[in-house]
Structures are given as structure tokens and as C-alpha cells.
Amino acid sequence: MKTFCKTILIVGFVLISTFGLQAQTTDNKLNQVDLMKKFVGRWKCELGKDTVMIGDNIAFGTGLICSSQIIANGKVLNSVKQLYGYDKKTDKFIVAELIESSPVIEICTSWFTSQDTGELVVINPDNAPFRFEFVFKNADLIVQTAIQNDKVVKEITLTRIKDEK
């Protein structure tokens, strides 16, 4: 009888401890809106010889408004406008992108997977196997990798342009 009581007591203690530990786990859910604000500011990316992309990202409510230009030898080759809107239901951003030289409206989703990494995935059917992974190396440096059909297509580095005051 004593052995049976001890066994019940030990099993009960183990069960209580197990459920107690589970109840104490913390939810490390990322705050997507706060993290997306890391993109706010002016960014520059070298695309090739004498060719750069300059982007301005402005916070707007729970999203972003982004305007970029691709410039070669001082001449604007193309312009891109993006509107990021936070979707609470999916905990991701829905992105609409217009490229001046293209009739296509690109629709994407974007989210952080950690404090410094995330993804942007094209979801419209024509370009669906296309995605980007981004990594903040620090507050002023982002490495972005373009991936199509699970193969790296291109890697670019964006550097924050500091205000000159």
C-alpha cells in the first residue's frame, strides 16, 4: 500500500510539474509592425557599374509607403512604388507593387521570421515561385537574396543613407 501511494504521489507530481511547466512557456510572437519599421529611412543599393537603386521608406499607420528609383549615370531608368499594409489575421504584410515600366501589379506577402530576418514572397500566379529573404546585418545594412524555384538568383546589399546635417 505504501509503495502504491508513493507511486501515485510521484506520478501526480510529475503530471503537475509537466502541466505547470507548459503553462509557464512564454509566447515569443514577433511584433511585425514594430519590426517592419526597421526599413523606415533612405536606402541605397549598388546594382552594377554606375547603376544604383535609391529607396525611401516612410511609415504610414501600421504599414509602409516605399518609393524607389533605379538610376544609371545620373538618369532615372525606372521607378517603383510599394504599399505595405499589415494584415492582423495572417500576421503578415500584404504588399502591392507598381513598377513604372510594367503593366503588372505585383502582389506579395512579407513578414519577419526573427528579430533580424524575414521573407517577401510573390503571391500572384505569374511570378509565384519568386521570393526574397532579407537579413539585417545591423541597423544600417540589409542583405537581400532573390530566390526563384528554390535557386538563388541574386544577392544585393542595401545601406542606409544617413542624413547629412
N, C-alpha and C positions, 0 to 999 in steps of 0.2 A: 504494500500500500504506500509506504514512504517513497519507494522508487517511482511509482506511478505518479504521485503528487509532484515529485521533483521534476519528472519528465514533462508533465503538464505545465508546471511553472516555467521551465526553460523554454518550451515551445511558445508559451504565451509571451514571454519576454522577447523572444526573437521576433515574433509576429508584430508586437507593439513597436519594437525598435525599427523594424523594416518599414512599417507604415509611417512611423514618426519621421524617419529619415526622408521618405518620399515627400511628405508634407512640407518639409523644410527646404526642398530644392527651390532655387530662385529661377525666375523666368528672365533669361538674358536676351529678350527680344530687342532687336535693334530699332532705334528711333530713326526711321527712314527720312523723315522730313529734316531733322537736325543734321543728319549725315550728308544729305544732298546739298546743304548749304556750304559744304566744303568746296563746291565747284564755283561759288559766287566769286566774281572778280574777272580780271582780264588775263587771258592765257595766250601763249604763242607756241607754235609748233613748226619746226623746220621740216618741210616736205621734200625738198630737193634743192638743187643749185638755184639760188636766187628766188626760191619759192617758199612762202610761209603761209600759215593759217593763223589769223588773229581772231580770237573769240571773246565776246563779252557776255557774261552770265549775270543776270540780275534776279534776285529773289522776288517772288510775286506770290503773296499768300502762302500756301503750302506747296508751291511749285517754283519753277524757274522759267525765265524767258531768256533764250540764248540766241545771239546773233554772231555769225562768223563770216569771215571773208577769206578767200584764197587769193593771195597776191603774188604775182611774179614780176620781177623787175619793176616794181612800183605800180603795176597795173592790176586792177581787180579782175580776176578771171571768173570768179563765181561767188555767190553769196548763199548762206544757209540760215534759215530761221527754225528754231525749235521751241516748242511749248511743252513743258513738263508739268503734269498735273498729278497730284497724289491721289491714289485710289485706296481708301481705307479698307475696303472689302478684301482686296488682294494683298494689301500692304506693299504695293509697288507703285512706281510712277508709270503713267501712260504718256508716251511721247509722240507728238505729231511733228513731222519734219518736212519742210518745204525747201527744195533746192531750186534756186532761180533758173538754172539751165535745164530743169527736168519737169515734165508734166506729172510725175509720180508723187503722191503724198506717202511718205514713209511712216508707218505706224510701228512703234516699238514699246517694249516694257523695259524698265530699268529699276535696279534695286541694289542695295549693299548686302553683301554676304558676310562681311565682318566690318570692324571699325574702319579698315583701310582698303577693302577690296569690294568689287561688285561686278555686275554684268549689265549689258544693254543687249536685248535680243530683238531682232526684227521679226514682227509677227504677221505682216501682210504676206499673202501667199507667194507672190512673185520672188521675194528675197528671203523667205523664211529660214533657210539653213544658215543665215548670216548672223553673227553675234560679235560683241566686243567684251573683253574683260579689261577692267581697269584696276590699277593699284596705285594708291597714294604712297609714294616713297617717303614723302614728308609733306608739309602743308603747301609747299610751292612747286612740287614735282609729281606729275602723274605719268605712268607708263600705261599705254593703252594697246591692247593686242586685238587685231581683227582676225576672226576665225570664220572660215566658210567650209561647210561639210567636214567639220572636225579637223581642219588643217589650218595652221597659222598662215595668214596671207600677208600681213604687215604688222609691224610694231612701230609705234610712234611715241615720242616723249613730249609732253606739254609742260611748259614752265610758266609759272605765274609772273605777270608783268607788274612790278611794284610801281606805285605812284612815285613820280619824281617830284619831290617838294623841296 
